Amino acid sequence: MMRIALWLLALFAIAVAFTLTARLDQGYVIVVYPPWRLELSFMLALLLLAGLMALAYAALRLGGIALNLSGDLRAWREKRRRDKADGLLLDALRAHLDGDGERARQLAAKAGENCLAPDLARRLTESTKTAAVAVPAPNSTPNSLPDSPPDS
């Protein structure tokens, strides 16, 4: 906030200095391009020169942005592709945690190498293939505790 205030103060100081200098201006500039001749006050010539420089600067910046547009677009598309793959990987993790191994494998395969954690996508793809083969024993229950020795 202080930086903005200092810039405004400097801008006002320049404006005041310019108006005080313009009052004392006795000079003029003659631009001759035969058969024409243009006579301007010195301050108006300085203002026109500053405006021309600002316009040239803006045109060069705009040209640079336009020339770099293809690279920016390529980076934006790559980021979008990565974000989509990350979303697919999260959906694959949700499906895996919900117990839907086939959907998790499909989503992890779609996410592929573009996602934030390609090793996790590979593990999900491989673990869901092996998890589909592994069948729990019919007598075991997932939440049962092992038998404890009898108390004496």
MOQUI-V531164 format. One record per residue. N is the residue number from 1. SS is DSSP state (hx for helix, st for strand, lp for the rest). Layout:
N_SS, N_SS
This chain:
1_lp, 2_hx, 3_hx, 4_hx, 5_hx, 6_hx, 7_hx, 8_hx, 9_hx, 10_hx, 11_hx, 12_hx, 13_hx, 14_hx, 15_hx, 16_hx, 17_hx, 18_hx, 19_hx, 20_hx, 21_hx, 22_hx, 23_hx, 24_lp, 25_lp, 26_lp, 27_lp, 28_st, 29_st, 30_st, 31_st, 32_st, 33_st, 34_lp, 35_lp, 36_st, 37_st, 38_st, 39_st, 40_st, 41_st, 42_hx, 43_hx, 44_hx, 45_hx, 46_hx, 47_hx, 48_hx, 49_hx, 50_hx, 51_hx, 52_hx, 53_hx, 54_hx, 55_hx, 56_hx, 57_hx, 58_hx, 59_hx, 60_hx, 61_hx, 62_hx, 63_hx, 64_hx, 65_hx, 66_hx, 67_hx, 68_lp, 69_hx, 70_hx, 71_hx, 72_hx, 73_hx, 74_hx, 75_hx, 76_hx, 77_hx, 78_hx, 79_hx, 80_hx, 81_hx, 82_hx, 83_hx, 84_hx, 85_hx, 86_hx, 87_hx, 88_hx, 89_hx, 90_hx, 91_hx, 92_hx, 93_hx, 94_hx, 95_hx, 96_hx, 97_hx, 98_hx, 99_lp, 100_lp, 101_hx, 102_hx, 103_hx, 104_hx, 105_hx, 106_hx, 107_hx, 108_hx, 109_hx, 110_hx, 111_hx, 112_hx, 113_hx, 114_hx, 115_lp, 116_lp, 117_lp, 118_hx, 119_hx, 120_hx, 121_hx, 122_hx, 123_hx, 124_hx, 125_hx, 126_hx, 127_hx, 128_hx, 129_hx, 130_hx, 131_hx, 132_hx, 133_hx, 134_lp, 135_lp, 136_lp, 137_lp, 138_lp, 139_lp, 140_lp, 141_lp, 142_lp, 143_lp, 144_lp, 145_lp, 146_lp, 147_lp, 148_lp, 149_lp, 150_lp, 151_lp, 152_lp
